[in-house]
C-alpha cells in the first residue's frame, strides 16, 4: 500500500459557517483549541470519534471534511 496522508476541510467549513472560532469548535468536540489548531493545520490526525464530532458540529458529513491523498 502506498503512503497516504489524511487531509481535511475543517477550517474552510468552520469559516463558511462564520460563527465558530477554533475555541468554540474545540469545546463542542471536547478537545483543546491547540488540538483543533493542529487538526486544521493538517499536523494531527484525529480519531474517528473526533472526526464524527467535528462533522456533527459543522453540520456536514465526515466525507466532506476528511479524505486521503497519496503522498508524492
trRosetta pair geometry for C-beta under 8 A, 3 or more apart (Angstrom, degrees):
i j d omega theta_ij theta_ji phi_ij phi_ji
1 4 7.8 -54 157 -12 103 105
2 70 5.1 7 118 -136 135 110
2 71 7.4 -166 155 41 96 75
3 70 7.0 99 81 -159 57 64
3 71 4.4 -31 102 32 108 121
4 68 4.4 18 169 -180 131 114
4 69 6.4 153 -158 76 79 30
4 70 5.6 -52 -101 -96 73 45
4 71 6.6 -165 -107 -15 18 82
5 42 7.7 42 162 -176 118 113
5 68 6.9 149 72 -154 34 66
5 69 5.5 -25 60 64 87 85
5 70 7.9 72 15 174 79 6
5 71 5.4 92 -24 -68 106 93
6 42 8.0 -177 93 -147 68 81
6 45 4.8 91 49 -117 141 115
6 66 6.2 -9 -173 -165 102 103
6 67 7.6 157 -152 84 59 29
6 68 5.8 -40 -96 -97 56 71
7 42 6.4 -12 -126 -117 61 119
7 66 7.2 155 82 -151 48 52
7 67 5.6 -21 62 67 95 78
7 68 7.2 149 14 -111 82 18
7 69 5.4 35 -16 -3 125 115
8 11 8.0 103 111 4 95 76
8 39 6.8 -22 57 166 156 85
8 40 7.4 -100 90 -114 118 39
8 42 6.8 -179 32 -91 87 78
8 65 5.5 7 -153 161 92 75
8 66 4.9 -19 -99 -95 90 68
8 67 7.7 156 -86 21 44 63
9 12 4.4 -52 -172 46 86 119
9 13 5.4 86 125 -25 93 99
9 64 6.8 -69 53 146 135 68
9 65 5.4 -126 54 -135 85 48
9 66 7.9 -133 19 -57 74 36
10 13 6.1 -62 -148 40 26 106
10 14 6.1 26 157 -20 65 110
10 25 7.9 132 176 161 108 157
10 36 7.8 -143 142 -165 142 81
10 39 5.9 7 39 128 163 107
10 40 5.2 -113 83 -96 112 75
10 54 6.0 -40 -120 176 116 139
10 58 7.3 -148 -142 -47 66 157
10 65 5.8 56 -73 -162 68 109
11 14 5.7 -55 -143 37 30 112
11 15 6.3 26 158 -16 65 108
11 40 4.1 90 -56 -154 106 113
12 15 6.0 -61 -152 39 26 107
12 16 6.4 33 150 -25 63 106
13 16 5.4 -49 -147 30 34 117
13 17 6.7 36 154 -19 64 100
13 58 4.7 53 134 -176 128 141
13 60 5.9 -95 -146 7 144 152
13 64 7.5 103 -82 124 136 106
13 65 6.3 -51 -7 -102 151 94
14 17 6.0 -53 -157 32 31 111
14 20 5.2 -98 -158 84 91 112
14 22 7.4 62 157 -82 163 56
14 25 5.8 -53 -117 -56 129 149
14 40 7.7 -52 18 -102 139 128
14 58 6.4 -80 -76 -107 64 118
15 18 6.8 40 176 -77 40 52
17 20 5.5 22 90 12 131 105
17 58 6.5 -131 -38 -144 139 76
17 59 7.6 121 -98 34 124 110
19 24 7.8 -93 129 109 67 167
20 24 4.5 -140 -151 87 73 127
20 25 4.9 77 165 -55 126 92
20 28 7.8 -45 -136 -1 129 139
20 57 7.6 110 -121 151 160 106
20 58 7.7 -108 34 -97 159 77
21 24 4.6 104 47 2 73 100
21 25 7.1 -143 90 0 40 85
22 25 6.0 -59 -150 41 30 108
22 26 6.1 35 152 -24 66 109
22 33 5.2 89 120 -154 102 89
22 36 4.7 161 -172 107 91 128
22 37 5.8 43 -170 -68 152 76
22 40 6.9 -87 -113 -9 113 147
23 26 5.5 -53 -144 35 30 115
23 27 6.5 31 157 -20 64 103
23 33 4.4 -19 -93 -93 70 124
23 36 7.7 -168 -74 46 27 147
24 27 6.0 -56 -154 33 29 109
24 28 6.6 27 152 -17 64 107
25 28 5.7 -55 -150 36 34 113
25 29 6.2 20 157 -10 68 113
25 36 5.7 131 91 -140 106 148
25 54 7.1 42 178 -130 112 82
25 57 5.9 125 -142 130 78 143
25 58 7.5 19 -127 -63 119 93
26 29 6.0 -67 -146 45 27 103
26 30 8.0 -124 168 46 55 13
26 31 5.1 -96 -153 81 82 74
26 32 5.9 -20 -175 140 137 16
26 33 4.6 -132 3 -81 163 50
26 35 6.6 125 -130 62 113 92
26 36 4.1 -108 -76 -25 99 135
27 30 7.6 39 -174 -70 27 33
28 53 7.3 170 126 163 81 100
28 57 4.3 115 123 -122 139 134
29 36 7.2 133 44 -85 138 109
29 50 6.0 60 177 -151 120 79
29 53 4.5 122 -135 121 79 122
29 54 5.6 12 -99 -73 135 69
29 57 5.9 -80 -62 -18 85 151
30 50 7.8 -126 65 -110 92 86
30 53 6.9 -49 21 167 101 166
31 35 4.1 -97 164 80 119 140
31 36 6.0 142 93 -49 115 81
31 39 8.0 76 100 -21 159 134
31 46 7.7 -85 -60 -119 159 122
31 50 6.4 42 -42 -132 133 126
32 35 4.7 104 56 2 78 99
32 36 7.2 -140 98 -1 46 84
33 36 5.5 -53 -151 38 37 113
33 37 6.3 44 148 -25 67 103
34 37 5.5 -49 -150 32 32 116
34 38 6.6 33 151 -17 63 103
35 38 5.7 -54 -151 36 34 111
35 39 6.4 37 150 -21 66 103
35 44 6.6 -101 -157 96 68 162
35 46 7.8 89 165 -93 107 103
36 39 5.5 -50 -147 34 35 114
36 40 6.3 32 155 -15 66 106
37 40 5.9 -57 -147 40 29 108
37 41 6.1 19 156 -12 64 114
38 41 5.7 -61 -140 45 29 107
38 43 4.6 -90 -160 76 80 101
38 44 3.7 47 132 1 116 124
39 42 7.9 34 172 -70 30 26
39 43 7.9 -88 -59 52 17 66
39 44 5.3 -62 -72 74 56 99
39 45 8.0 105 -120 -108 76 17
39 46 5.5 10 -109 -36 123 113
39 50 7.8 -133 -97 139 147 130
39 54 7.6 -150 151 -88 155 155
41 44 7.9 55 63 11 87 83
46 50 3.6 -103 172 87 125 131
46 51 5.4 159 91 -52 112 74
46 54 7.2 106 68 -17 163 134
47 50 4.9 97 54 8 76 99
47 51 7.0 -133 99 -5 41 88
48 51 5.3 -51 -147 36 36 117
48 52 6.3 37 154 -19 67 103
49 52 5.9 -55 -151 36 29 109
49 53 6.4 27 152 -17 64 107
50 53 5.6 -54 -145 39 34 112
50 54 6.2 38 154 -21 67 104
51 54 5.8 -54 -149 35 29 111
51 55 6.4 29 153 -19 63 106
51 62 5.5 65 145 -138 105 113
51 65 7.1 169 -164 94 87 126
51 66 5.6 -29 -146 -18 126 153
52 55 5.7 -53 -147 36 32 112
52 56 6.4 31 154 -18 65 105
52 62 6.0 -35 -94 -75 58 127
53 56 5.7 -53 -147 37 32 111
53 57 6.2 31 155 -18 65 108
54 57 5.7 -58 -146 39 30 110
54 58 6.1 10 160 -2 66 113
54 65 6.4 170 112 166 114 164
55 58 6.1 -69 -143 50 26 98
55 60 5.6 -104 -157 80 75 69
55 61 6.0 -5 -165 176 129 17
55 62 4.4 -74 -59 -73 156 63
55 64 7.7 120 -131 53 104 89
55 65 5.4 -141 -90 7 88 142
56 59 7.4 27 -178 -75 32 39
58 65 6.9 112 66 -83 145 133
60 64 4.8 -93 164 70 118 133
60 65 6.1 125 98 -45 121 102
61 64 4.9 95 62 3 82 100
61 65 7.4 -163 96 -1 47 89
62 65 5.8 -69 -152 43 37 106
62 66 5.8 -27 174 32 77 108
63 66 7.3 -76 -117 59 20 68
63 67 7.4 55 -165 -76 57 89
